[in-house]
Amino acid sequence: MTSEHKLISTGIEGLDHILGGGLPGPRLYLVQGAPGTGKTTAGLQFLLAGVRAGEPVVYVTLSQSRAELEQIAAAHGWSLDGIVIEELETSDTLGEAADQTIFHTADIRLDQTRKAVENAIRRHAPKRIVYDSLLEIRQLSGDSLRFRREILGFKIFLAEQGITTLMLDTGTQHGGDTEMEGVAHGILCFEKFLPEYGVARRRIEVKKMRGVAFSDGYHDMAIRTGGVEVFPRIVPDLAPETERSDLIKCNIEPLDAMLGGGLESGTTTLIVGQAGTGKSTLASIYSHAALERGEGVAMFLFEERLETFFRRSEGLGMNLRPHQASGRLHIRDFNPAEISPGEFSQIVQRAVDERDIRVVLIDSFTGYLSALPKSDQAVMQIQSLVKYLSRRGVLSILIVANHGLLGHNVASDVDVSFLGDSVLLLRMYEWPGVIRRSVTVVKKRHGQHDLNVHELVISPEGIMVQAFNPPPPGPSGPVPNDRV
């Protein structure tokens, strides 16, 4: 790409990634979105990236004051030093011309607004401009034909000056503005919606971008202290492929034998069961065994605090704190109502890309889905994530909780069985006078596996898997219609 049409960073890392490096410049771009979607914040980030690159930049504002922009910047810990702010008051730019009667007042206002902007550009010779917002220009234009002529003229002027411009537009979020969309070289759409519980969800779509092979579709985003963050949707086919043929063992010989020697690298295992069946414990065994072998493990918890998890593991003879201190164990807990599927996928991807991770554990996948407003879409994103991990040769372990107790009325909110290359089913049943646990390998795509039901014993002395004789049939026996 020539220097004249080099890629211009937006100042937002995730958005640059979606665009393949940045915006082709110098061009005019439209940023659409309702109030509160992050347009102004993104515009400031775009200009601050220019300041860091040593470029002169201008923020032309018809809708916000300097004080309001400084307040926004202060909330993110930014200084606006280096950004020229041109405040234009469309209602107060007429002076004595407001008393004339030959021309329409709106025409005079529009002309004077345009001249003020052009004079500011000539004075400061910027390389980047944010124009905030088109709503005022649309209102002054009065009709779509006049508005289109105005924007086309401004576009030609900007092209002559070699300026990359973001035009913020609050006026059209649904259905689009066909006049403006046809003029713009590219269109970024910001959206925001409120779930019934939890924080506001935001997403971005690159609706149009001429001359760029961008990542199509919606991408989750958030506004945090520090600015807009964009979380590009994971594309599994772009992941570098890692071939690993060794089996990952849990070092409990009977369980490894049930699985034909262990679980394959680059596969996904579901551990399914009701509350109390030992799902988290069984998953922790695999993580602990990998850590003891010196392998990297990433654990993401949605139902336990870190301290609770560590104490429970220590009660079963698995001390994971030293592994966290050494860096081999990467572990985080989340409030699922505070994180989007896209952000979570990015967190997992970065952990795998930046560390030598062999095992990824999500505990529990059900708890994560239950807090999301669109769990079906989250399942699709997780499917892309596990495919990505598969290409990286990582064993993914997802814990899936079933409803019901002791084998009665067993059900899942969402069917995710298709995600698993291997599925371990844990159950509890009533043996006369005691509750017992069982483990069964109900599915394994790669290699042979044992279909027999085994007893899972969890005690302070450790975890054991052993053969047993099932209880006699009757009301207290296992219910045969359990399903994953």
Secondary structure by P-SEA (a helix, b strand, c coil): ccccccbbbcccaaaaaaacccccccbbbbbbbcccccaaaaaaaaaaaaaaabbbbbbbbccccaaaaaaaaaaaccccccbbbbbbccccccccccccccccaaaaaaaaaaaaaaaaaaaccccbbbbccaaaaaaaaccaaaaaaaaaaaaaaaaaabbbbbbbbccccccccaaaaaaccbbbbbbbbbcccccccccccccccccccccccbbbbbbccccbbbbccccccccbbbbbcbbbbccaaaaaaaacccccccbbbbbcccccccaaaaaaaaaaaaaaabbbbbbbbccccaaaaaaaaaaacccaaaaaaaccbbbbbbccccccaaaaaaaaaaaaaaccccbbbbccaaaaaaacccaaaaaaaaaaaaaaaaaabbbbbbbbbbcccccccccccccccccccbbbbbbccccccbbbbbbbcccccccccccbbbbbbbcccbbbbbbbbbcccccccccccccc
